[in-house]
């Protein structure tokens, strides 16, 4: 779809575009063999489960869930959901989260709507409740996909494979062994957010104010609970988590065959965002090998 549109916009590019290929270990690493330890962490680690449970079970969550459901159903029916009367619905919070998840992806669905109109999700969820469920989603992303706990890299260690490939591509361009003008990778939030955390990219460890107006106390890349570092999943990974997101590493070849500038990462619908200077510098210098050097990560408030 993307390459078709690219060639349609500039037909001269058509013969230069290689066929798309899948690479599970590189672009779906959280489900590949390299992500086994990560999957065990998500499924069984009590240190992860406890803060997420504490965050979700705050009174504000049940209050927001009831408000969301009562915009759609009669109060008596909502109470039945709360009481667990339906085996197909785990809880009222899960039902309300389903509404929020649709709200989160609604902008991406406008092309599928009559006259390309956006879904009128404001009818079903108020902004304050969307903000609260967004906060819960961000907390989950932070602990499950992002920086996580200060003494562990389990959530982003596996993204090394993608970072290594970035350096291989840039170094091949610098060495003159690659004729590629660009390598475009399409993947998901489960890959983009860990990569952003590994590289310390802008927004991946930024402290954000919670919907309650309270601000968590900053620590280095992790915090106690129930007030997690409120990094926003939408900052390092634009669009809904279920939407395709792409990352591009651009290294243009100058007359001296040296890479120059132009490194960025972006979501499908967002503006390009510059890498940290240390990351771009490593590409420009042309390091001797992809696995020997890494950009230093910054603290969330640095």
C-alpha positions in Angstrom: 0.0 0.0 0.0 2.7 2.5 1.0 5.1 1.7 -1.8 2.2 1.8 -4.3 1.2 5.2 -3.2 4.9 6.3 -3.3 5.3 5.1 -6.9 2.0 6.7 -7.8 3.2 10.0 -6.5 6.5 9.8 -8.3 6.5 7.2 -11.1 10.3 7.5 -11.5 10.7 5.7 -8.2 8.7 2.6 -9.3 11.7 0.6 -10.8 13.8 1.4 -7.7 11.4 -0.1 -5.1 12.2 -3.6 -4.0 9.4 -6.1 -3.2 8.3 -5.9 0.4 9.5 -8.7 2.7 8.7 -9.8 6.2 11.3 -10.3 9.0 9.8 -11.6 12.2 13.0 -11.6 14.2 13.7 -8.0 13.2 10.3 -6.4 13.2 8.2 -8.6 15.5 10.9 -9.5 18.0 8.6 -9.5 21.0 6.9 -12.6 19.6 10.1 -14.2 18.2 12.6 -16.5 20.0 14.6 -13.4 21.1 11.6 -12.1 23.1 11.1 -15.3 25.2 12.3 -13.6 28.4 10.2 -10.6 27.8 7.0 -12.7 27.3 7.7 -14.4 30.6 8.1 -11.0 32.3 4.7 -9.9 30.9 2.9 -13.1 31.8 4.4 -14.0 35.2 6.4 -11.2 36.8 4.7 -10.1 40.0 6.6 -6.9 40.1 4.9 -5.8 36.9 1.5 -7.1 37.9 1.4 -5.3 41.2 1.8 -1.7 40.1 -0.5 -2.2 37.1 -3.1 -3.6 39.4 -2.7 -0.8 41.8 -2.9 1.8 39.1 -6.0 0.3 37.4 -7.9 -0.3 40.6 -7.9 3.4 41.7 -11.5 4.6 42.4 -11.2 7.0 39.4 -11.2 4.0 37.0 -14.5 2.6 38.1 -16.0 6.0 38.1 -14.8 6.7 34.6 -16.0 3.3 33.4 -19.5 3.8 34.7 -19.7 7.3 33.0 -18.6 5.8 29.7 -21.0 2.9 29.8 -23.9 5.1 30.9 -23.5 7.2 27.8 -24.4 4.1 25.8 -26.6 1.9 28.0 -29.2 2.4 30.6 -28.0 2.5 34.3 -29.7 -0.8 35.1 -27.9 -2.6 32.3 -24.6 -1.0 33.3 -25.1 -2.3 36.9 -25.5 -5.8 35.5 -22.2 -5.4 33.7 -20.6 -4.2 37.0 -22.1 -7.2 38.8 -20.6 -9.6 36.3 -23.8 -10.8 34.8 -22.3 -11.4 31.4 -19.6 -14.1 30.9 -18.4 -12.5 27.7 -17.5 -9.2 29.5 -14.7 -9.5 32.1 -15.7 -6.3 33.9 -17.2 -2.9 33.5 -13.6 -1.5 33.2 -12.8 -3.9 30.4 -16.0 -2.9 28.6 -15.2 0.8 29.0 -11.6 0.2 27.8 -13.0 -1.3 24.7 -14.9 2.0 24.0 -11.7 3.9 24.7 -9.7 1.7 22.3 -12.2 2.5 19.6 -11.9 6.2 20.4 -8.1 5.9 20.2 -8.1 4.4 16.7 -11.1 6.4 15.3 -9.0 9.0 13.4 -7.4 6.2 11.4 -10.8 4.8 10.5 -12.2 7.9 8.7 -11.2 6.5 5.3 -13.6 3.6 5.9 -16.5 5.8 6.9 -19.1 7.3 4.5 -17.8 10.6 3.1 -14.6 9.9 5.0 -16.1 11.4 8.2 -14.5 10.7 11.5 -16.4 8.4 13.9 -18.3 10.6 16.4 -16.7 9.0 19.4 -17.2 12.2 21.5 -20.8 11.0 21.8 -19.6 7.9 23.7 -16.7 9.0 25.8 -16.0 12.4 27.5 -12.6 13.9 27.2 -11.8 13.6 30.9 -12.6 9.9 30.7 -10.6 9.4 27.5 -7.7 11.1 29.3 -8.0 8.7 32.3 -8.1 5.6 30.1 -5.3 7.1 28.1 -3.3 7.4 31.3 -3.9 3.7 32.2 -2.8 2.7 28.7 0.4 4.9 29.1 1.1 3.3 32.4 0.8 -0.2 30.9 3.0 0.9 27.9 5.6 2.3 30.3 6.0 -0.8 32.4 5.4 -3.4 29.6 7.0 -1.9 26.6 8.9 1.2 27.6 11.6 2.1 30.2 10.0 -0.1 32.9 11.9 -0.4 36.2 15.2 1.4 36.8 17.2 -1.8 37.5 16.0 -3.8 34.5 16.2 -3.6 30.7 13.9 -6.6 30.1 11.3 -4.4 28.2 13.7 -3.0 25.6 16.8 -5.2 25.6 15.4 -7.3 22.7 15.1 -4.2 20.4 18.9 -4.4 20.1 18.4 -6.5 17.0 16.7 -3.6 15.2 19.2 -1.0 16.4 22.0 -3.2 15.1 20.4 -3.4 11.7 20.0 0.4 11.6 23.8 0.7 12.1 24.5 -2.0 9.5 22.4 -0.2 6.9 24.0 3.2 7.6 27.6 1.8 7.6 26.9 -0.1 4.4 25.8 3.2 2.8 28.9 4.9 4.0 31.2 2.1 2.8 29.6 2.2 -0.6 28.4 -1.4 -0.5 24.7 -0.4 -0.5 22.9 1.3 -3.2 19.7 1.8 -1.2 18.3 5.3 -0.9 16.1 4.3 2.1 15.2 1.3 4.1 11.6 1.6 5.3 10.4 -0.6 8.1 6.8 -1.0 9.1 6.0 -2.5 12.5 4.0 -2.1 15.7 4.1 -0.3 19.1 5.5 -3.4 20.7 8.7 -2.8 18.7 8.7 1.0 18.4 8.3 1.8 22.1 11.1 -0.5 23.3 13.4 0.8 20.6 12.6 4.4 21.6 13.3 3.5 25.3 16.6 1.8 24.3 17.8 4.8 22.4 16.4 7.4 24.8 14.5 9.1 22.0 12.5 12.3 22.6 9.3 11.5 24.5 10.2 7.9 25.4 10.9 8.8 29.0 9.3 12.2 29.4 7.4 13.0 32.6 3.8 14.0 31.8 1.1 15.4 34.1 -1.5 12.8 35.1 -5.2 13.6 34.4 -5.7 14.1 38.2 -3.3 17.1 38.0 -0.8 15.4 40.3 2.8 15.0 39.0 4.8 11.9 39.9 8.2 12.4 41.5 10.9 11.9 38.9 13.5 9.1 39.3 15.8 7.6 36.7 13.8 5.5 34.3 11.4 3.9 36.6 9.5 4.6 39.7 7.6 3.1 42.6 3.9 2.6 42.2 1.1 3.5 42.2 2.3 6.7 40.5 4.3 5.5 37.4 6.4 7.8 35.3 3.7 9.2 33.0 5.5 8.9 29.7 3.1 9.1 26.8 2.9 6.2 24.4 1.6 8.6 21.8 4.9 10.5 21.9 7.4 7.7 20.9 4.7 5.8 18.9 2.1 8.0 17.2 -1.3 6.6 16.5 -3.0 3.8 18.3 -0.9 0.9 19.5 -2.7 -1.4 17.0 -1.9 0.8 14.1 1.1 0.3 11.9 4.0 2.7 12.7 7.1 3.2 10.7 10.6 4.2 11.5 13.1 5.5 9.0 16.8 5.9 9.3 18.0 8.2 6.5 21.7 8.6 5.6 22.3 10.6 2.5 25.6 10.1 0.7 27.6 13.2 0.0 30.4 13.7 -2.6 33.0 12.5 -0.1 30.9 9.3 0.5 30.3 10.3 4.1 26.8 10.1 5.6 25.3 13.5 6.4 22.4 14.4 8.7 18.9 13.4 8.1 18.2 10.8 10.8 14.7 10.8 12.1 11.9 8.7 13.4 8.2 9.3 13.0 4.7 7.8 13.3 2.4 7.4 10.3 0.6 10.6 10.8 3.2 12.7 12.6 6.0 15.1 11.7 9.6 13.9 11.6 11.3 14.0 15.0 15.0 14.4 15.4 17.1 11.7 17.0 19.2 12.7 20.0 22.4 14.3 18.9 24.5 11.4 20.2 22.6 8.9 17.9 23.0 11.0 14.8 26.7 11.6 15.6 27.3 7.9 15.7 25.9 7.5 12.1 27.9 10.5 10.8 31.2 9.2 12.4 30.7 5.7 10.8 31.4 3.4 13.7 33.6 0.2 13.1 30.8 -2.2 14.0 27.1 -2.1 14.8 27.3 -3.8 18.2 30.2 -2.1 19.9 28.8 1.3 20.6 25.4 2.5 21.8 24.1 6.0 22.3 23.9 6.8 26.0 20.4 6.9 27.4 19.2 10.0 29.2 17.2 10.1 32.4 13.5 10.8 32.1 14.0 14.4 33.3 17.3 14.9 31.4 
